[in-house]
Amino acid sequence: MPQSASFAVEEHVHGETVWVALRARGADWSWLTPAEAVELGRAFIEKYSTAKQAAE
């Protein structure tokens, strides 16, 4: 999973349940379902994509 100095992402499997945990700059962990993580990622790409910014 991606890691950087400013954020960490972990995958946790509890039985049949999978969680994606996201932590930014030492804050508490946020636990997302895989579908929520995908939705968040897509929203970030849409909003912050360099290709989109270059077109504006």
C-alpha positions in Angstrom: 0.0 0.0 0.0 1.2 3.6 -0.6 3.2 5.2 2.1 4.7 8.7 2.3 5.9 11.1 5.0 2.5 12.7 5.1 0.1 9.7 4.9 -0.1 6.0 5.3 -2.5 3.4 3.9 -3.0 -0.1 5.3 -5.4 -2.9 4.4 -6.9 -4.9 7.3 -8.8 -8.1 6.9 -11.1 -9.2 9.7 -12.7 -12.5 8.7 -14.6 -11.8 5.5 -14.5 -8.0 6.0 -11.8 -5.9 4.4 -11.0 -2.3 5.6 -8.8 0.3 4.1 -7.2 2.4 6.8 -5.9 5.9 5.9 -3.9 8.1 8.3 -2.6 11.6 7.4 0.0 13.5 9.4 -0.4 11.6 12.6 -4.2 12.0 12.8 -6.4 9.1 13.9 -6.9 6.3 11.4 -10.0 6.6 9.1 -11.4 3.2 8.2 -13.1 2.9 4.8 -14.7 0.0 2.9 -12.8 -0.8 -0.3 -15.7 0.8 -2.2 -15.4 4.0 -0.2 -11.6 4.1 -0.7 -12.2 3.8 -4.5 -14.8 6.6 -4.4 -12.4 8.8 -2.4 -9.5 8.1 -4.8 -11.7 8.9 -7.9 -12.8 12.1 -6.3 -9.2 13.1 -5.6 -8.1 12.3 -9.1 -11.0 14.3 -10.5 -10.3 17.3 -8.3 -6.5 17.3 -8.2 -5.4 15.6 -11.5 -2.6 17.5 -13.2 -4.1 16.7 -16.6 -7.3 18.5 -15.6 -5.4 21.5 -14.2 -3.3 21.8 -17.4 -6.5 21.9 -19.5 -8.0 24.8 -17.5 
